[in-house]
Amino acid sequence: MPKIINNPLSPDVFADAAIGFFTFNGNMRITLESARSDYSTSPIEVDRVVIGRLVMPVDSAEAMAKAILDQIGRMKAGGETPPNVTVQ
C-alpha cells in the first residue's frame, strides 16, 4: 500500500447526518447533510442541505464502519481511546 502523505490544506467537512446511501459499481455512496439557516426571514428558517457525497469502495467503507463502531464502543465503555486511528 502506498504511504500516506499529509496535506495540511485539506479541508475538514462537518455533517449533521448521513441521510442515505446506496451501492453502485462496487462503491458505497453516502449522502451527507448539514442544517443551514436563512437569516433573511423571521422567524429564521432552517433547511437540511446536501453538502456532499462520500464515495468509496465497499471494502473500504466496511473497514471504516468497523473502526468507527469500535471507537464508539470504547468511548461508551469508558475505556482508554487511542488519540487517533488509522484504517488501512
C-alpha positions as CSV (number, residue, x, y, z in Angstrom):
1,M,0.0,0.0,0.0
2,P,1.4,3.5,-0.8
3,K,2.5,5.7,2.0
4,I,0.1,8.4,3.4
5,I,1.1,12.0,2.6
6,N,-0.4,14.6,4.9
7,N,-1.9,17.7,3.3
8,P,-2.3,20.4,5.9
9,L,-4.5,22.4,3.5
10,S,-7.1,19.7,3.0
11,P,-10.5,20.9,4.4
12,D,-12.4,19.4,7.3
13,V,-16.0,18.6,6.5
14,F,-18.7,18.7,9.1
15,A,-22.0,17.0,8.5
16,D,-25.0,16.8,10.9
17,A,-26.1,13.5,9.4
18,A,-25.7,10.9,6.7
19,I,-29.1,10.9,5.1
20,G,-28.8,8.0,2.8
21,F,-26.5,5.6,1.0
22,F,-26.5,3.2,-1.9
23,T,-24.1,0.9,-3.7
24,F,-23.3,1.1,-7.4
25,N,-20.4,-0.4,-9.4
26,G,-18.8,-1.7,-6.2
27,N,-18.8,1.7,-4.5
28,M,-20.7,2.9,-1.4
29,R,-22.2,6.4,-2.0
30,I,-23.1,8.2,1.3
31,T,-25.0,11.4,1.1
32,L,-24.2,14.0,3.9
33,E,-26.4,16.8,5.1
34,S,-26.0,20.0,7.2
35,A,-28.5,22.3,8.8
36,R,-28.4,25.7,7.2
37,S,-30.3,28.8,8.4
38,D,-31.8,31.6,6.3
39,Y,-31.4,34.8,8.3
40,S,-33.4,36.8,5.7
41,T,-36.6,35.5,7.2
42,S,-38.3,36.0,10.5
43,P,-38.5,33.6,12.2
44,I,-35.3,32.1,10.9
45,E,-35.9,29.0,8.7
46,V,-33.6,26.0,8.9
47,D,-33.2,23.7,6.0
48,R,-31.4,20.4,5.6
49,V,-28.9,20.9,2.8
50,V,-27.0,18.2,1.0
51,I,-23.3,19.2,1.4
52,G,-21.6,16.3,-0.4
53,R,-21.3,12.6,-1.0
54,L,-18.6,10.3,0.2
55,V,-17.9,7.6,-2.4
56,M,-15.6,4.7,-1.6
57,P,-15.1,1.0,-2.4
58,V,-17.4,-1.2,-0.3
59,D,-14.5,-3.0,1.3
60,S,-13.1,0.4,2.5
61,A,-16.5,1.5,3.7
62,E,-16.8,-1.7,5.7
63,A,-13.4,-1.2,7.3
64,M,-14.2,2.4,8.2
65,A,-17.6,1.5,9.7
66,K,-16.0,-1.2,11.8
67,A,-13.3,1.2,13.0
68,I,-15.9,3.8,13.9
69,L,-18.1,1.3,15.8
70,D,-15.0,0.0,17.7
71,Q,-14.1,3.5,18.7
72,I,-17.7,4.3,19.9
73,G,-17.7,1.0,21.9
74,R,-14.5,2.1,23.7
75,M,-15.9,5.5,24.4
76,K,-19.2,4.1,25.8
77,A,-17.3,1.6,27.9
78,G,-15.4,4.5,29.5
79,G,-12.1,2.9,28.5
80,E,-9.0,4.5,27.1
81,T,-9.4,5.6,23.5
82,P,-6.5,6.0,21.1
83,P,-5.9,9.6,20.1
84,N,-6.1,8.6,16.5
85,V,-6.9,5.6,14.5
86,T,-5.6,4.7,11.0
87,V,-7.8,2.5,8.9
88,Q,-5.9,0.7,6.2
